[in-house]
């Protein structure tokens, strides 16, 4: 019987005998290396047998797993690994099928060691670059199984960690194997990404990390490789780094879904950390795709709680800071439109107290949470703006300005009614957004960067009786004008004996700056003057006005602008002295102090000794007799105010005649200096609540006779009084009535007159028009000169003979 068995064994195929010989009698001894070398040599010599070797190894492994002979299972897998590493022939595809069948068998086992063994073999296989493609291989099972292992809840924590790490490595292997193989099932399909990404995020969330890595992390140490969190982050980065343009959406969508399902937006920390990893890992030119998905998700959660929306906005803030310059994408204005829409919705929610406009059966809205969201949106708008070049930031500024409701301009805001609370809140929020956008704004051409469509509406808000709105407008102007970081040096209103300690950066005013001030200088001065007339102005308002005046004379002032600014400062002094204005004692003293501090600054910038002497003499007198007229005596927590300012001694006042005299000797325009500054009232005054119907309109006429080439006596301008205005209005009303009557008669004639009469009337008009045209043509049109000369008509008369253009003969030099 023994001989029969030996005879049958000798008849077995050689590949089976070679496979059997690699297994020792005792599995503890491990793989028989000498016989394994023989099997490898045979597989390389006869590659057509490789598929049969794989099938037989698979058969033995399945039998050993069923009999719980795990030692032989390990030997079989080790043999398969070595054959895979050694063989790269065209027949390896059939062998791989047997290999994957055995790996699947191990992963289906409930033994953790077998699962880990199968995963390790799959990872080794994933690192092999195959020479021939495979058309029918599928990795769906492996994606599902490795994802399941990532969520393992095994009782032993050490084994649970090993299983999860094996699952992460397996997913990493699947991605490496399939991401660059066009013949494989697309790993970026949602059915696969919805399993891979949440599994990675689950393990990333399970461990505690201090902070996300830098954009290009170094190789992790061995200790870090043992951490599932580190391994997960490395795998997640690799997955995102391989994502092409069309795959970003499928990779990011499961992240958003995971954050929603596990309420991770409210905590913000993990969400911010995840998107930092995403932004640092993807290719920089694809950053705007992630931002667009976040914006779309923010819109989708418009009626969610404020904490959720605030979490998404915080993520957007971090993503914008990481994104490269200009990576917001082609739809720049759409980004800001979405954020501004969320800002408006938040204000509406805060006012109505619900997400659908009613208070019945809706979620309770907390006002402080909505305000936190609004602040986060405003910061995010600024963060996005900082990534844009100057020309795009100017477009964003215009876009936001177009969203702000302007009283008297928008149909929803009648000019003579109080601004609703919701509209006022929208104005404040959008102006705060403009403050963020204009922060750090740098431009060389103020005219192009600040067109009329932006500057005029902005300045109109300085006439609104709301202190916060006016303060925001001033802050925006400061950001736009300050191009040399001089703004912090004018932070406080004070008398500086030597301005060299400020170390101001002063450049020569360029031609563009001169054009800008020539066009808008009077406009700016007028709004500064009217801003000082506001009773609700506080110390912060006066400090901001002083900074604005200081920046104007440092950044944009030429000789003519300096003269206008000095006139403005003296006009502010007159404003504080005027008893007709309803200003409090504090406001009058503050305006006096503002005027003194600014004249002290500008006199040192002009470097005219006599001018500086006069200013310093008045300041010294004020320090002794009226300290409340200086900034150091009024801008305090509890300033000491006088009972009244009706009688102010001339010794504490700056004299316009004296200033004009001393500056005229230095070449300044004496006539202009001697003319008091009076702001002209325009249509913008309808925006201000201080306007009344009987308010007098002052028209200032300046005549500079020395600039006129001819010394002629000019008749004085007609005096405009209330009666002349009234008669003009009545006359215009009569003219309008006559025009309406004439139109009514024409319409009635065409409705009732017979057709023949109407036709004759129209024909007569046409004939008259044609005759007039003929006369014009005879006068203007002359026949072209003919090279052939003239035609004699007799009696000494001649007529030019008209020759067609195509028959004329021109000199060669005239022909092209």
C-alpha angles and dihedrals in degrees: 000000000000091000091052092053091048090049091050091047091053090054093057117109115273095239089058092050090049091049092048091050093061090064113082124213090248113045089207089072090065130214117347098240097195092054091043089058089052090051091049092049091049091050091051092046095047107028091170087071092055094091091051091049089053093048092050093047089050091051092051092046093052090050092048092049091051090050092045092239093147095168092065089045090060091048091051092051092048090052091049091050092052093048090050093051093047102042123066100157127133091260093062092096093073090046090051090056090058090045093052090046090057092045089052090051090054094046091051090057119102091222112103092211092056091047091052091045092052091047093052091051091049091051090053089049091049091058092057116098107218120217095212127046125239121225102186106036117120130196099183093110093050093051091052095044096046090048089052091051089053088062095046116152098191113164098235107072094210093052090042089056092049092050092049092048089049090053091050091050090048092053089048089053093049091051093049092048098048109025095081098032110095092191093061126084107277107265089200093066113119091244089064100034091052087063102036101046098046089048091055093045091050091057092040090055095045094067128059118242130181100216142336117272128255119273093266108034120199122237111291120244124242091260091055091049089062091060115089089209093057091044091049093050091049091050092046091051091049091050093050093043090059093050115114126208095274094046100055093088094052090048096048100040094071089052091056091046091050091052090050096046095049097037092240097147093075094058090048094189098088093038091052091047093051094050092046087058090047095048093046094046104046122076110277094237089061096055094101090060091062091047091051091051091051090050091050090049089050090055091048089055095047092124096042123105120293091245092058093048091045090053092053090047091051089053089050089051092055093043092053091050091053096043115098121250112286094010094120084098137230094309098065096149091048089061092055092040090058093048093047090049090054089049092053092046091051091053090050091049091050092051099042097037093223142070097237102039096262133086095217117111096340134127115274111251119215112216095210091055091052090050090051088051091050092052090049091051091050092051090049092052089054092047092053092047092054090062093056129089119245097264093052092046089055089054091050091050090053091046093053092044089055089056095055113096108237117205113244092013104066114067091228091061114063110205096232099049131081116266111255117245093244092052091048091052090050090051092052094046094048092046089051087053089052089051089057094045094049094046107115092005111163126187137158096205113052093183095062095036094049109036123181091258088066105031098047096054090042094054091045089066090062087072095059117109095236116103096207093051092050092047092052091051090053091049090052091051090050092053092049097048099040106088100151101047093255094135097091089055090064095046095118131038108238144138109258116195093198119023092193087087088066091063092214118196105228122178129183111272109257126223091255090053091050091052091048093052092043088056102037106017096097089044092056094045091051094054092047089053093048090046090060090055093063114110093205093061115123134195090275090057093052091047090052092047090051090050090050092051091046093051092048093057093042101041107028110016127121124169094281093048091049089056091051092048091051090050089049092052091051090047089055088054089052089048091056090050095048113103094196092074117086095232124143123236090256092052092050093049091046092052090049090051092047091051092048094048092048096047088049089054098044095045090059091048091054091049093212105149097206091049092050091047093054093048093048092048092055091046091052091051090050091050090057103036108018113021090163088072091064128073093242090059101042107032095071134112091252108017121189107240127195119240091246143349099214093114114043117170116240090232092071094050130088109239117224093202092053093048092048090050097051094042092046089062089058094055101267122140102273096187092054092045091052092052111090115235112249116175114227117232117235138177089282089076088079086072091061120079092215094075118108130186095243094050111132117242113218118208115197116205116190118193117193102191094176090065093053115096092210124057099222128152110243122207113245117257116266112264111246113214136166091266094054091049091048093050090048091053093048092048092050089050090053092049091051090052092052091048091052091050092051092051091049091054092050092051092047091050093053091046099049108023118097119259095247092057093049092047092050091049093051092044092053091051091049091049092049091048092050092050092051091050091050091053091051092049092050091053098044104033119073126177112257117259111265122223088213093069129230137319118238116231098185130251089069094298125127136184130205111250113229113224122189116252094243091056096049119106114220128191114262093247090060094054120086 
